[in-house]
Amino acid sequence: MTLARGMLVAVGGLPGPARPALEAGDTEPMDLNGVRAQLVSADHETGKWTAATFDGHVVAVDSQYLREMDGEELADYDFVLGPASDLDLVGRSLAECLDARGYAVVKLFVSADDAADMLSAAAQLEDEGHFERLAVEFERGYLGRDGSAKTLLLDPSDESAPGYVRDSPLRVMDINVGSISDMLAPHTRDSLGFGIYSRTSMLLTRPLADGDDDRYAPAEVDDGDAEGYFHTMYRKKLALLQFVGPAEGTLTLFPLTSGGPEVTLRAEPHTLVLVSAAHFEYEHKMATDSLTLTSFFLSEPAVFSIDTVEADPELLLKSLSSGPAPPLGEKVAIQAMYCRYGGHSDGPDKFWTGICRAGADGVTEIPELRWDNTPYYDPDMEFGGAYCKHGCFGIPGVDLFDSKFFEISQAEAKCMDPVQRQVLEVSYMSLLELGYDKTSLARKSQNIGHFVGIDKDDWMCMGAAGSITLEGVHSAAGAANAITANRFSYTFNLKGTSMTIDTACSSSLVCIHVSKLHLRYKDNEPMPASVVHGINLMLFPGPFIGCCAAGMLSHNGRCFTFDKSADGYCRGELSGSLGFKLDQRFDNGESMYALLSGSYSNQDGRSATMTAPNGPAQEKCIQGVLREAKISAADIDCFECHGTGTALGDPIEVGSFRKAMSGVERRQPVVISSSKSAIAHGEGGAGLAGFFKCVAQVSHSEGAAGLHLRDRNPHLDVEGFPVQMLTEAVTMANDSAYSGVSSFGFGGTNAHGHAWGKNVYTSRGAVRQARDVNKTFERKLMSAPPAEITMNGDDVAEWDTTGIDPRAEPDSRWKISLEDDGVAAWEQDEALEDFGEEFFLQGDHNGWEPEALEASESVQGLWTGTVSLGSSGEALFQILCDGDHDKVIHPRLPRCTMKAAKIEGPSKAGRDMSWCIVGEPGERYRVEFFQQDSYVSVTWFRRVD
C-alpha cells in the first residue's frame, strides 16, 4: 500500500502505547489502536508518519501499522477537513456536493481539551450575563424551525471581547469558519449561482434550561432591527452549524421544494453541517448543556443607483435649510469681494483659509523695504521715538503699479499716493465681479457709486517731511484724500456718488452704511450698484511715533483682544472692497455671497472725553440694525467685535454688546471674535475688514477664531451671559446665520453692520446639496428612518416592507418617494423594457451578421438558434432585439462562459461583451433565449443530432 500526505488512515496492530510526535509537546503515550487519522508528513529515515488524529492529537506511527480507510468507515461524513487537506479540492468538491443535494457533513479535528475550553468560556460568558434571547420573530431564521435558545453574537478576535475568549479555542474556530468561507468562495458562483460576499459573526447557542424562560425574556423588536434581519435572511445562502457538544443532538432538514425527502442528521460533536438556504430549512434539537456555533455565508447586499430625481429645487432647498430667514424688505446683496489683507491674503478664499483654517498671524516686524526702523525704535520712550516695532504689513510690493492698464502716465503715477493705486486695483476686482469691465464702461457710463473709507494721509505727510518730492501739475491730486474715491470713478467712467469718508476707525463701515442709503434712494437716477473700499497703508514712521506718544499701541506688538494683557492695539495695513447691488431674493450663492441685512451709524455726543468710548451710544447703534432687519438678538450667531485690544475699549464694547443682546432666550451661545488679532487694526479700513469677515463667516456658516487669547480680561462683564470668545473655529448651529460687526471712531462716530447668508461653500450647506439633486436625494435617503416591516409570523417569506424588498430580482427598477418627515416609500416600477418582437443571433461564428432566432411553438417567449464552433473550439455570441445594434442582450462580463452570469440590455455593447461557448472544434450548440415580461435567460446545450 502506498501512503500519501492527506490520506485518511486507521491505526492498528501496535504492540503498545505510542509516543506523540514532537509537535504535540509533553502528551503522555497513548493507545492508538483503532484511532482514525490523517497523514501529515513522512520521516523517511525512521519510516514513520506524522498523523493528526480525528480527536485532535498529533502522533508518529510506523507505516506498517497504518491502513487506508474505506468509504464505509467514513459513511457518516461527506468530507474530513484536517491539517493536510487540499483546500482547493475540498472547496470545489464541497460546492458541488451542496449544489447536488443541498447539504454537506464535515468532520473536524478538535481535541477534547479544546472542546472543554470552549464550553468553559461559554459558561463564563453566560455567568457574566452576556447571553440573551433573540426576538421571537427572529428565532426561526437564526435557530431553525421551533428554535428557542439563549444566544450570543460574538467576534472572538475583537478587542472588546473578554480576554479569556480571545485566548480560547473559540477564536481558532472563528478563524476556521473564515477559512471555510474563503475555501468555498471561488467555486460557489459557478456551482451554486451566487458569490460569497461576507459572513455573519459567530452565534453561540445554548439550549434553555429549566427556569431560563423567566431569566431570558425575548428581545423587543423595532423597525431597524426588523429591516436588518429581513435583508440578512434573504442574503443568507449557506448556514454553517458546528456542534461542540458535549452531547449529541439531531438536525432535521426540510426540503423547500415539494416532493423532496426530509433528511435527519446526527448533530455529532466535532462535526459541522453546511446547509444551502435554497434547498432546505432545518430544525436543530440540542442536547442539554451543549454548545453550537453558527455562521451564515451571505451574498452581496442590494446595491442601487439613482437614475432620475424629480424635485423642486426651491422646495428641496427649503427642506434642507435650517436657521433664520433672510431679512425682510428690499435686500442689498454683496455680489463682489476682493481683499489684500495680512498674511498674504489676496482674495476672499486665501483670507478665509488664513484666519479660519490656519489661524494665521500676519504681524511682522517693520520691514526694511518700508523704512529702517532702527533710528525710531525707542522701547523705553527716552527720546520720543516709538516703543512698538511691529505691524501687519499685508501688502508686499505696495510701490508697484500697472499704470498702463489704468491709462495713467508715468509722470502722474509717480506722484500718486499708493493708497490711490491700491484703490484702483482692488476696487476694480470687485467692479469686475459685479459684471462691469473697463472696456464696456468706456463705451457706456454707469451710475455706479464708489465710497472709500480712510483716515490717514501718510503720502502727504511724507511730502511735507521731505521724504518724497511732490511737485508738478499732478502733485495736488496725487496726494489728496478726496481724490482717492474720485480717481476710481473718473478712470472707469462711473457717474454715481463718489466720496472719501474719514470718521477715523469707523470710516469704511460708515461707507457701507452710506452706500446702502444711496442704493435705496431712487428719487433721482437710481444707482444700479456700488463699490465700497476700506484701506490703510503704513508708509512712514510718523503715525507710529504719534500713537506711541499717546500710549495707544501695544508694547508687545499684537492686538490682544479680550485678553488680560491687552494694553493697546497693533497697527495694520489692508485694502479690501465689496460690491453691492439691490436684489429681491437670495439666489443660493450663484451670484452673491450674502445680504447686508442692516447698517446704522451714530455719534457718542458729549461723553467723558471726545475720544472715550460711549457704551449707550454703541448699544443704540446695534439696536438700530436689529430694528432695521426686523430680527431678534437671538437670531445673531456670531459677532465680530471692534476688539482693538485696549484695556478700556474692549470692556466697554462687550458691555454695550451684552446689553443689546440680553433680554431674549438663546438656544446656544453667541460667539464673538475679532479679526484684528490676526491682521491687526486697519484703522480707517478696519470696519470693512470686519464686515468682510462677517460675510465669509455666514457664507461658510462658521465662526472664525481669534488669536492671542490666553487669560480673559477680568474687566469683561460676561458673567451669566451666554457668550463664547472663540479660540478655535466653530460651525454654526444652522445652515443660515447672521453675523454683525461694530466699528468705533476715536472721535465718537460709531457704525454697525449685519450680514445674513447661507452656507454656500462647504458640503454641509443646503445650497451646495440642493445644486446636486441626486446627491442630496441620496443623503436624505440614507438618513431616512427604517422601513416599516409588517411581520406576518416568523416566516420572512410572508413579511411585507415599505422599503426595498429583498425578494426583488436583480436589476429591478423602483420608484422612491421621500415625505416631508424624511420617511422613504419604495414601490417597484412595473414599467417593462422594450425588448421588441423579434430576436437575432450574432457572433464570430456568422461573421457578426444577425441571424433570426426561431420562436418555439410550444413555449411562449422561447427563441432558439444554432452556433457551430470553429477551429479554435470557441464561439462568441450576442442576442439582438429587432435586429437593432443599439438593443443588444449581453452578459455583464466580457467573454463570459457562465450561464448564471447577470444579463444586461437591451443596450449598446461591444463585441467583447459576449457569451463564450467552449468545446471541441466542429461541435454544434443549441442556444436558447427566453424572455417573458422582465425575465430574461440565455443558455446553451451541445447538440447530439
Buried (B, 14 or more C-beta within 10 A) or exposed (E): EEBEBBBBBBBEEBEEEBEBBEEBEEBEEBEBBEBBBBBBBBEEEEEBBBBBBBBBBBBBBBBEBBBBBEEEEBEEBBBBBBEBBEBEEBBBBBBBBBBEBBBBBBBBBBBBEBBBBBBEBBBBBBEEEBBBBBBEBBBBBBBBBEBBBBBBBBBBBEEEBBEEBBEBBBBEBBEBBEEBBEBBBBBBBBBBBBBBBEBBBBBBBBBBEEEBEEEBEBBEBEBEBBBEBBBBBBBBBBBBBBBBBBEBBBBBBBBBEEEBEEBEBBBBBBBBBBBBBBBBBBBBBBBEBBBBBBBBBBBEEBEEEEEEBEBEEEEBBEBBBEBBEBBEEEBBBBBBBBBBBBBBBBBBEBBBBBBBEEBBBBBBEBEEEBBEBEEBBBEEEEEEBBBBBBBBBBBEEBEEBEBEEBEBEEEBBBBBBBBBBBBBBBBBBBBBBBBBEBEEBEEEEBBBBBBBBBBBBBBBBBBEEEBBEBEEEBBEBBBBBEBBBBBBBEBBBBEBBBBBBBBBBBBBBBBBBBBBEBBEEEEEEEBBBBBBBBBBBBBBBBBBBEBBBEEBBBBBBBBBBBBBBBBBBBBBBBBBBBBBBBBEEBEBBEBBBBBBBBBBBBBBEEBEEEBEBBBEBBBBBBBBBBEBBEBBBBBBBBBBBBBBBBBEBBBBBBBBBBBBBEEEEBEEBBBBBBBBBBBBBBBBBBBBBBBBBBBBBBBBBBBBBBBBBEEEBEBBBBEEBEBBBBBEBBEBEBBBBBBBBBBBBBBBBBBBBBBBBBBBBEEBBBBBBBBEBEBBBBBBBEEBEBBBBEBEEBBBEEBEBBBBBBEBEEEBBBEBEBEEEEBBBBEEEEEEBEBBEBBBBBBBBBEBEBBEBEBEEEEEBBBBBBBBBEEEEBBBBBBBBBBEBEBBBBBEBBBBEEBBBEBBBBEEBEBEBBBBBEBEEEBBBBBBBBBEEBEBBBEBEEEEE
